[in-house]
Amino acid sequence: MQTIGRIEKVNLVDLGFLDLDSKIDSGASTSALHAQHIRKVKIEDKYYVIFRMLDKSHPSYEDNDIKLPLYKIKRVKSSNGFTQKRYSIQTRMKLGKKIYRIEFTLTDRKDMKYPILLGTKFLKKKFLIDVSNKFIISSQ
C-alpha cells in the first residue's frame, strides 16, 4: 500500500482539470466532486448528467457545461447528518503516478475548502493515510 497525506493533488484526466486539491477523508464512504447547476437529462434512451464543475471563485473554473453518462443515483448521508439524493459519474483520476477509475457523487461543495473529497470506497486496499502530512504522493 502507498502512503498519502490528508490533502493531495489530483488530475481529472477525462475532464481536463489538473492539480486540484483533494481532501482524503477516511470518515466518508463515497468520493464527492464539487459541481453546480446539476441536472439529469435523457437523450435517446440514455441518461446523462450535465453540470458545471467548481465555481467562479476557483482558479480552474471554466464557464462550460460538462455532460457525462449518469452512472448511479445514490442516497448519501452528509457530514451534517442529512441524507440527500445525488447523481454519480465515473471518470479517470490521476493520483501520484497512477490513473484510477473512480466514482464521484456530484454535490455543491462551495462552502468547503476542497473541491474533491476522496472517500473510503476509493481509498481502501490502496492507500494508508498519514494525517500529519499533506501532498506526500503529489510531490513524488
SELOPA-194613 format. One record per residue: x, z, y of N, C-alpha, C in turn. Coordinates in nm, 3 decimals. Each point is the difference from the previous one (the first is absolute). Layout:
! residues N
<roke <X Z Y> <X Z Y> <X Z Y>>
...
This chain:
! residues 140
<roke <0.084 0.000 -0.119> <-0.084 0.000 0.119> <0.088 0.000 0.125>>
<roke <-0.051 -0.064 0.102> <0.073 -0.010 0.124> <-0.052 0.105 0.099>>
<roke <0.089 0.055 0.081> <-0.039 0.099 0.099> <-0.032 -0.069 0.132>>
<roke <-0.112 0.042 0.061> <-0.039 -0.051 0.131> <-0.026 0.119 0.092>>
<roke <0.001 -0.026 0.130> <-0.027 0.103 0.099> <-0.148 0.012 0.030>>
<roke <-0.035 0.095 0.085> <-0.142 0.021 0.033> <-0.056 -0.111 0.090>>
<roke <0.089 -0.076 0.065> <-0.036 -0.118 0.078> <0.095 -0.111 -0.042>>
<roke <-0.054 -0.119 -0.025> <0.083 -0.115 -0.038> <-0.052 -0.125 0.071>>
<roke <0.087 -0.098 0.020> <-0.039 -0.129 0.056> <-0.038 -0.093 -0.114>>
<roke <-0.106 -0.078 0.019> <-0.044 -0.097 -0.099> <-0.026 -0.134 0.068>>
<roke <0.006 -0.106 -0.081> <-0.038 -0.134 0.045> <-0.123 -0.042 -0.079>>
<roke <-0.102 -0.049 0.068> <-0.116 -0.055 -0.068> <0.023 -0.150 -0.012>>
<roke <0.051 -0.039 -0.115> <0.053 -0.133 -0.025> <-0.105 -0.109 0.027>>
<roke <-0.118 0.013 -0.057> <-0.102 -0.105 0.012> <-0.060 -0.007 0.140>>
<roke <0.008 0.110 0.074> <-0.064 0.007 0.131> <0.097 -0.026 0.115>>
<roke <0.131 0.000 -0.030> <0.099 -0.030 0.102> <0.033 0.115 0.094>>
<roke <-0.031 0.121 -0.039> <0.032 0.116 0.084> <0.125 0.068 -0.056>>
<roke <0.099 0.021 0.087> <0.128 0.054 -0.043> <0.027 0.137 0.063>>
<roke <0.076 0.081 -0.071> <0.049 0.129 0.049> <-0.111 0.091 0.053>>
<roke <-0.106 0.012 -0.076> <-0.108 0.091 0.038> <0.029 0.138 -0.057>>
<roke <-0.015 0.102 0.082> <0.019 0.136 -0.047> <-0.116 0.038 -0.092>>
<roke <0.033 0.061 -0.111> <-0.103 0.046 -0.094> <0.025 0.146 -0.033>>
<roke <-0.108 0.073 -0.007> <0.006 0.141 -0.036> <-0.016 0.010 -0.152>>
<roke <0.090 0.073 -0.062> <-0.007 0.024 -0.144> <-0.082 0.126 -0.018>>
<roke <-0.113 -0.011 -0.068> <-0.095 0.111 -0.007> <-0.037 0.031 -0.144>>
<roke <0.067 0.100 -0.057> <-0.029 0.038 -0.138> <-0.135 0.071 -0.014>>
<roke <-0.062 0.034 0.112> <-0.133 0.062 -0.003> <-0.113 -0.101 0.003>>
<roke <0.033 -0.126 0.024> <-0.102 -0.105 0.005> <0.003 -0.079 -0.130>>
<roke <-0.114 -0.031 -0.051> <-0.008 -0.078 -0.122> <0.025 -0.148 0.028>>
<roke <-0.072 -0.055 0.096> <0.008 -0.143 0.028> <0.092 -0.028 0.119>>
<roke <0.048 -0.122 0.008> <0.079 -0.046 0.113> <-0.096 -0.062 0.102>>
<roke <0.033 0.017 0.128> <-0.089 -0.046 0.106> <0.078 -0.081 0.103>>
<roke <-0.068 -0.098 0.057> <0.057 -0.089 0.100> <-0.088 0.005 0.124>>
<roke <0.063 0.015 0.116> <-0.076 0.005 0.125> <-0.057 -0.137 0.032>>
<roke <-0.131 -0.007 0.012> <-0.069 -0.124 0.032> <-0.118 0.030 0.091>>
<roke <-0.038 -0.099 0.080> <-0.116 0.012 0.086> <-0.086 -0.125 -0.014>>
<roke <-0.124 0.010 0.048> <-0.095 -0.111 -0.008> <-0.014 -0.049 -0.144>>
<roke <-0.014 0.093 -0.093> <-0.005 -0.030 -0.143> <-0.140 -0.048 -0.036>>
<roke <-0.009 -0.114 -0.067> <-0.130 -0.050 -0.044> <0.015 -0.080 -0.129>>
<roke <-0.106 0.005 -0.079> <-0.004 -0.073 -0.127> <-0.083 -0.126 0.021>>
<roke <0.051 -0.112 -0.052> <-0.074 -0.126 0.009> <-0.001 -0.068 -0.136>>
<roke <-0.104 -0.077 -0.023> <-0.010 -0.076 -0.124> <0.020 -0.148 0.033>>
<roke <0.096 -0.061 -0.069> <0.028 -0.142 0.018> <0.002 -0.064 -0.138>>
<roke <-0.096 -0.089 -0.023> <-0.011 -0.072 -0.127> <0.009 0.094 -0.121>>
<roke <-0.088 0.096 -0.007> <-0.012 0.093 -0.113> <0.119 0.094 -0.018>>
<roke <0.085 0.012 0.100> <0.112 0.093 -0.008> <0.001 0.086 0.127>>
<roke <0.030 0.129 -0.018> <0.002 0.091 0.114> <0.142 0.016 0.055>>
<roke <0.007 0.004 0.133> <0.125 0.018 0.071> <-0.016 0.115 0.099>>
<roke <0.114 0.054 0.041> <0.002 0.099 0.107> <0.075 -0.062 0.115>>
<roke <-0.061 0.006 0.117> <0.064 -0.048 0.122> <0.026 0.122 0.087>>
<roke <0.122 0.009 0.054> <0.036 0.117 0.080> <0.115 -0.034 0.093>>
<roke <0.023 0.088 0.092> <0.118 -0.007 0.087> <0.088 0.118 -0.038>>
<roke <0.126 -0.029 -0.022> <0.091 0.105 -0.042> <0.064 0.064 0.122>>
<roke <0.021 0.130 -0.009> <0.060 0.079 0.107> <-0.095 0.004 0.120>>
<roke <0.050 0.035 0.116> <-0.080 -0.005 0.122> <0.092 -0.037 0.116>>
<roke <-0.059 -0.023 0.116> <0.075 -0.056 0.113> <0.117 0.087 0.044>>
<roke <-0.002 0.127 -0.030> <0.109 0.088 0.041> <0.123 -0.013 -0.092>>
<roke <-0.015 -0.062 -0.116> <0.110 -0.013 -0.095> <0.085 -0.122 0.035>>
<roke <0.132 0.012 0.000> <0.086 -0.113 0.037> <-0.015 -0.123 -0.089>>
<roke <-0.043 0.016 -0.124> <-0.016 -0.115 -0.092> <-0.140 -0.059 0.001>>
<roke <-0.088 0.051 0.089> <-0.138 -0.047 0.004> <-0.005 -0.149 0.034>>
<roke <-0.086 -0.070 -0.072> <-0.032 -0.139 0.031> <-0.151 -0.011 0.011>>
<roke <-0.046 -0.073 0.097> <-0.144 -0.012 0.026> <-0.061 -0.107 -0.089>>
<roke <0.025 0.014 -0.132> <-0.048 -0.099 -0.097> <-0.078 0.069 -0.111>>
<roke <-0.104 -0.068 -0.046> <-0.072 0.049 -0.117> <0.080 -0.032 -0.126>>
<roke <-0.004 0.091 -0.093> <0.060 -0.020 -0.132> <-0.115 -0.009 -0.098>>
<roke <0.003 -0.098 -0.090> <-0.105 -0.016 -0.101> <0.065 0.006 -0.137>>
<roke <-0.044 0.096 -0.081> <0.051 0.016 -0.135> <-0.116 0.021 -0.096>>
<roke <0.019 -0.035 -0.126> <-0.105 0.027 -0.098> <-0.028 0.151 -0.009>>
<roke <-0.127 0.034 -0.009> <-0.039 0.139 -0.020> <0.039 0.038 -0.141>>
<roke <0.079 0.105 -0.013> <0.045 0.044 -0.132> <-0.101 0.097 -0.061>>
<roke <-0.034 0.104 0.075> <-0.096 0.101 -0.047> <-0.069 0.064 0.120>>
<roke <-0.109 0.067 -0.029> <-0.061 0.091 0.096> <0.014 0.138 -0.060>>
<roke <0.062 0.092 0.075> <0.031 0.133 -0.054> <-0.062 0.109 0.086>>
<roke <-0.028 0.110 -0.063> <-0.037 0.121 0.073> <0.126 0.085 0.010>>
<roke <0.036 0.033 0.123> <0.124 0.074 0.025> <-0.033 0.127 0.077>>
<roke <0.055 0.111 -0.048> <-0.016 0.127 0.071> <0.119 0.015 0.093>>
<roke <-0.026 0.001 0.130> <0.109 0.006 0.098> <0.048 0.143 0.018>>
<roke <0.107 0.016 0.076> <0.062 0.132 0.019> <-0.095 0.099 0.067>>
<roke <-0.099 -0.049 0.073> <-0.096 0.091 0.063> <-0.114 0.041 -0.095>>
<roke <0.005 -0.048 -0.123> <-0.098 0.040 -0.101> <-0.121 -0.091 -0.012>>
<roke <-0.015 -0.096 0.088> <-0.113 -0.091 -0.005> <0.029 -0.117 -0.092>>
<roke <-0.102 -0.044 -0.073> <0.013 -0.116 -0.088> <-0.051 -0.123 0.074>>
<roke <0.075 -0.109 -0.010> <-0.044 -0.123 0.064> <0.024 -0.118 -0.093>>
<roke <-0.078 -0.104 0.021> <0.016 -0.125 -0.075> <0.105 -0.083 0.071>>
<roke <0.096 -0.050 -0.077> <0.105 -0.084 0.057> <0.018 -0.125 -0.084>>
<roke <0.030 -0.109 0.069> <0.039 -0.123 -0.067> <0.148 0.009 -0.033>>
<roke <0.038 -0.058 -0.114> <0.142 -0.001 -0.032> <0.047 -0.143 -0.027>>
<roke <0.128 -0.018 0.024> <0.066 -0.130 -0.021> <0.122 0.023 -0.088>>
<roke <0.050 -0.108 -0.056> <0.129 0.003 -0.068> <0.094 -0.092 0.075>>
<roke <0.124 0.044 0.014> <0.101 -0.081 0.066> <0.136 0.039 -0.054>>
<roke <0.103 -0.068 0.049> <0.136 0.036 -0.042> <0.070 0.074 0.113>>
<roke <0.075 0.103 -0.040> <0.070 0.084 0.096> <0.145 0.016 -0.045>>
<roke <0.091 -0.017 0.093> <0.142 0.023 -0.029> <0.037 0.140 0.048>>
<roke <0.053 0.078 -0.092> <0.048 0.135 0.029> <0.140 0.007 -0.057>>
<roke <0.099 0.021 0.085> <0.138 -0.008 -0.045> <0.032 -0.144 -0.035>>
<roke <0.054 -0.021 -0.118> <0.039 -0.135 -0.042> <-0.102 -0.064 -0.093>>
<roke <-0.107 0.072 -0.033> <-0.099 -0.052 -0.096> <-0.132 -0.036 0.069>>
<roke <-0.067 -0.096 -0.061> <-0.134 -0.039 0.046> <-0.100 0.048 -0.105>>
<roke <-0.104 0.068 0.047> <-0.104 0.056 -0.087> <-0.135 -0.058 0.037>>
<roke <-0.086 -0.014 -0.100> <-0.141 -0.031 0.025> <-0.067 0.133 0.023>>
<roke <-0.077 0.011 0.108> <-0.061 0.126 0.037> <-0.144 -0.020 0.045>>
<roke <-0.081 0.098 -0.027> <-0.138 0.002 0.049> <-0.006 0.092 0.121>>
<roke <-0.058 -0.050 0.109> <-0.023 0.080 0.120> <-0.150 0.007 0.026>>
<roke <-0.047 0.119 0.037> <-0.133 0.007 0.059> <0.018 -0.024 0.149>>
<roke <-0.098 -0.064 0.061> <0.006 -0.031 0.143> <-0.077 0.106 0.077>>
<roke <0.065 0.058 0.100> <-0.064 0.105 0.079> <0.063 0.006 0.138>>
<roke <-0.076 0.048 0.095> <0.050 0.014 0.136> <0.087 0.125 0.007>>
<roke <0.130 -0.019 0.016> <0.097 0.110 0.009> <0.059 0.010 0.141>>
<roke <-0.073 -0.048 0.102> <0.057 -0.002 0.135> <0.036 0.138 0.051>>
<roke <-0.065 0.103 -0.050> <0.033 0.136 0.044> <0.109 0.063 -0.085>>
<roke <0.051 -0.074 -0.097> <0.107 0.049 -0.086> <0.134 -0.054 0.052>>
<roke <0.105 0.071 -0.033> <0.132 -0.038 0.050> <0.055 -0.126 -0.069>>
<roke <-0.038 -0.021 -0.127> <0.057 -0.110 -0.078> <-0.110 -0.094 -0.046>>
<roke <0.023 -0.133 0.011> <-0.104 -0.097 -0.037> <-0.021 -0.015 -0.150>>
<roke <0.095 0.048 -0.080> <-0.010 -0.013 -0.145> <0.020 0.136 -0.065>>
<roke <-0.083 0.027 -0.099> <0.014 0.122 -0.080> <0.017 -0.045 -0.144>>
<roke <0.105 0.046 -0.064> <0.022 -0.034 -0.141> <-0.037 0.120 -0.085>>
<roke <-0.100 -0.017 -0.086> <-0.054 0.108 -0.082> <0.055 0.000 -0.142>>
<roke <-0.046 0.098 -0.076> <0.057 0.026 -0.133> <-0.026 -0.111 -0.102>>
<roke <-0.109 -0.074 0.013> <-0.023 -0.108 -0.097> <0.111 -0.104 0.006>>
<roke <0.057 -0.020 0.118> <0.114 -0.090 0.012> <0.131 0.070 -0.034>>
<roke <0.017 0.123 0.044> <0.128 0.070 -0.010> <0.035 0.048 -0.140>>
<roke <-0.103 0.038 -0.079> <0.030 0.067 -0.127> <0.080 -0.089 -0.094>>
<roke <0.092 0.067 -0.069> <0.090 -0.062 -0.098> <0.097 -0.100 0.060>>
<roke <0.007 -0.006 0.135> <0.095 -0.089 0.065> <0.098 0.076 0.089>>
<roke <-0.050 0.105 0.068> <0.079 0.064 0.105> <-0.006 0.151 -0.006>>
<roke <0.110 0.061 0.047> <0.005 0.142 0.030> <0.004 0.010 0.153>>
<roke <-0.068 0.097 0.056> <-0.008 0.013 0.145> <0.088 0.115 0.046>>
<roke <0.094 -0.032 0.089> <0.082 0.101 0.065> <-0.063 0.027 0.136>>
<roke <-0.079 0.106 0.009> <-0.076 0.026 0.123> <0.089 0.044 0.116>>
<roke <0.125 0.033 -0.027> <0.090 0.042 0.107> <0.067 -0.119 0.070>>
<roke <-0.025 -0.122 -0.047> <0.065 -0.119 0.058> <-0.101 -0.110 0.030>>
<roke <0.042 -0.091 0.088> <-0.076 -0.119 0.033> <0.089 -0.122 -0.024>>
<roke <-0.062 -0.112 -0.029> <0.067 -0.131 -0.006> <0.118 -0.002 -0.096>>
<roke <-0.015 0.062 -0.116> <0.107 0.001 -0.100> <0.018 -0.140 -0.059>>
<roke <-0.107 -0.058 -0.049> <0.008 -0.131 -0.064> <0.004 -0.112 0.103>>
<roke <-0.057 0.024 0.118> <-0.002 -0.101 0.106> <0.139 -0.033 0.051>>
<roke <0.090 0.099 -0.006> <0.133 -0.019 0.057> <0.100 -0.055 -0.102>>
<roke <-0.044 -0.025 -0.122> <0.093 -0.049 -0.103> <0.019 -0.149 0.010>>
